[in-house]
């Protein structure tokens, strides 16, 4: 009549290891999710900066007069051949260098952040499927 109310069950030998592994996996997943949010935010900002730099580049290109130099060179080809050095110097002088550098750097940053997002997305999927 003196039987215990609760039956003592001995846990599996690898239960502790499985619990620790599950905790580590959850920590990794949370870390990757935070990084994904950071990278997506970074990508959104870089996309908006890229659009702004495209607008700045187009305006600078229109105001630079390069299209007039090129159209003059093609319109009067004999003058261009005779004065090609001056045409090239005028072309280089009127290039919107700051706008080009800004556009290329924003585009590179956008591509870099997109690459980070795709790589971390692969890691997130891989971690979740484990």
N, C-alpha and C positions, 0 to 999 in steps of 0.2 A: 503494500500500500504506500510505501514511501517512494514513489516514482517521481522523478523531477518533472516539473511542468514544461520546462524548455529543454529541447534536445540540442546538444552542442554539436555543431557541424564544423568540421575542420575544412577551411578553405583550400582551394586548389593551390598547388605549390607555385605556379607562375601568375597568380592573381595580382600580387604586388607589382610585378613587372608590367603586366598589362595595364594596370591603373596608371603607373608612371608614364608608360608609352602614350596612353590616351591624353594625359595632361600635357605632355610635350607636343603632341600633334595639335592639340587645341591652341597652345601658345604660338606655334608656328603659323597656324591658320590665321589667328588674330593679327599677328605681325605682318603677314602678307596682305591681309585685308587693309590694314592701316597704310601700308606702302602703296597699295593700289589706289586708295583714295587720294593720297598725296600726289601720285603720278598723274592721275586723271585731272586733278586740279591744276597741276603744272601744265598739262597738255592743253587744257582750256585757256589758260592765260597765254600760253605761247601761240595758240591759234588766233586769239584776238590780236596779239601783237603782230603776228604775221599779216593779218588782214590790214591792220593800220599801216604797216610798212609797205604793203603793196600799193595802197592808196597814195602814200607819200611818194613812192617811187614813180608812179604814173604821173602825178602832178609835177614832180621835178623833171621828168623826162619831157613832158609837154612844154614846160617853161624853158628848157635848156636850149632849144633851137636845133637840136641834132637832126630832127626830121627835115628842117630847111637845108642843112648842110648836105645831107644825103640826097635830097631831091635835086639840089643844085648840081651835085656831082654827077648824077645820072642824066640830068637834063642837058648839061653842056659837058659831054664826055671829053672833048678835046681840051677844054680848059682844065678839067680835072687831071688829065694825063700830064699836062704841062705844069700844073701847080699842085701836084699830089702831096708834096711835103706840107704845104700850108693847109691843105684840106685835112690831112691827118692830124696836124697840130691843133687845128680848130676843133676837130672832132674830140680829141683827147681833152682839150681844155674845157669843153662844154659838158663832159660827162658828169652826171650827178653821183659823184663818188660816195658821199655820205649815205645817200639813199640806197645805193647798191650794197654797201657794206651792211647797213641796217637790215635790209631785206634778206640778204644771204645768211646773216647771223640768226635772225628770227626763224627763217626756214630750217636752218640746221638744228636749232633748239627744238622746234616742233617735231622734226623727224627723230631726234634723240629721245624726246619724251614719249613719242609713239612707240619707239622700239622698247623702251623700258616698260610701258604698259603691256605690250604684247608678251614680253618675256615674263613679267610677273603674273600675267593672266595664265600663262602656261604653268608656272609654279603653283599658282592657286588651284588650278584644276587638278594638277598632279597630286597635291597635298590632300585635297578633298577626296580623291578617288582611292587613296591608300587605305 
